[in-house]
Amino acid sequence: MAVVRCSRGGKTRALYELSRVLKERLRGDDVAVIYISLNDQTPLIDWESRNPIDAICRRIAFAALPHTKKRQKQEFANFAKVVEVSSSVIVQWLGASPRILLIDELNKLEGMTDPGNVEMKRLAEFLKTHFLANDKQYFVFSSHVVSSSYQLSEFMDSASRRRVHIRELPLIANLSTAWNTFNYEQLNARQLLHYGCVPALVYQSVCAVLDPTNDSYLPKMNREIAIMKCVQEGVTDEVIEQLLGSFLDGDPDFVPPALLQLMDTTSDSEVRWIPYNMVPVLRKFVKLGSRKYSILLRTICDCFDSFLKSKAASGDSWEYLFLMTLLIRCVSHKFEQVLLPLGDNK
């Protein structure tokens, strides 16, 4: 099973809490519940990318050891420098016991989306053989992008009929839910949409308002790295047209791979824009100086900003939304998509 959501969208917390609940419920049942991460306190080290199986096995071994949560990152760094853990050791340790492996941020492994990557094929075979082949073996992972899920499924294809099931983390359903959850009734619907209704991002935005002197909320580093990588790969007028088109139809195939982590992913494998992430992307494209689209991109960004800042009691926000959508339709040449499908009784 794959848990897919944008960067800073709550995947790590979801997977950690899932592992904690599983450990509590299966205590005494001789089931190995193993939670490891390629991010957070046990980030992937550069030299580990050359052998992803060893990287996974090293974290499985580390997870079996007692450690101090506050010092976990340093403890793992010291552990990784001196300890070699082979796959045979892990296989022997697990024996025939039932097991559930949870891996956070599997997309951190380089080559995960490359169908020709030999090391990724070896890793997929290892995971399939020892964590999926039998009925009492389960594998759950999180990823920024849905492409990791499909490629992993292709790597594992062979005789197994077990496919990757994508699970979309819940969004904030309505404004009253947000008020009750965050105990902050100053939130409005436009702010929820600005943060994609993603609970983790909305929570961080509330914290940033309540504690303005703390600049640790809503970190922008991952976003800046993604934008820089996208620019390095090249931004043409065609790239701009296709990216804007994804706002209307949610097609991930026309989104630069580096930017997928800045979008949310539905259970149908479509992408949803998160304006908080995407407006800075468009503003960067403006600075690149596209002769054809610079002015239009700036106008779209201004519409996003005006939508967010419009007065609650006015209809200005909807006017900006209409104008922005019309401009995107013109650029992407997509006029057939129905954004608000309504039934006969609505």
ABEGO torsion letter per residue (X at the ends): XBBBBBBGAGAAAAAAAAAAAAAAAABGAGBBBBBBBABEABBBBAAAAABAAAAAAAAAAAAABBBBAAAAAAAAAAAAAABBBBAAAAAAAAEABBBBBBBBGAAABBGAABAABAAAAAAAAAAAAAAAABAABBBBBBBABAAAAAAAAAAABEABABBBBBBBBBBBABAAAAAAAAGBAABBAAAAAAAGGBAAAAAAAAAAAABAABAABGBAAAAAAAAAAAAAAEBBAAAAAAAAAAAAAGBAAABBAAAAAABBBBAAGBBBBBAAAAAAAAAAAAAAGBAAAAAAAAAAAAAAAAAAABBAABAAAAAAAAAAAAAAAAAAGBAABBABBBBAAX
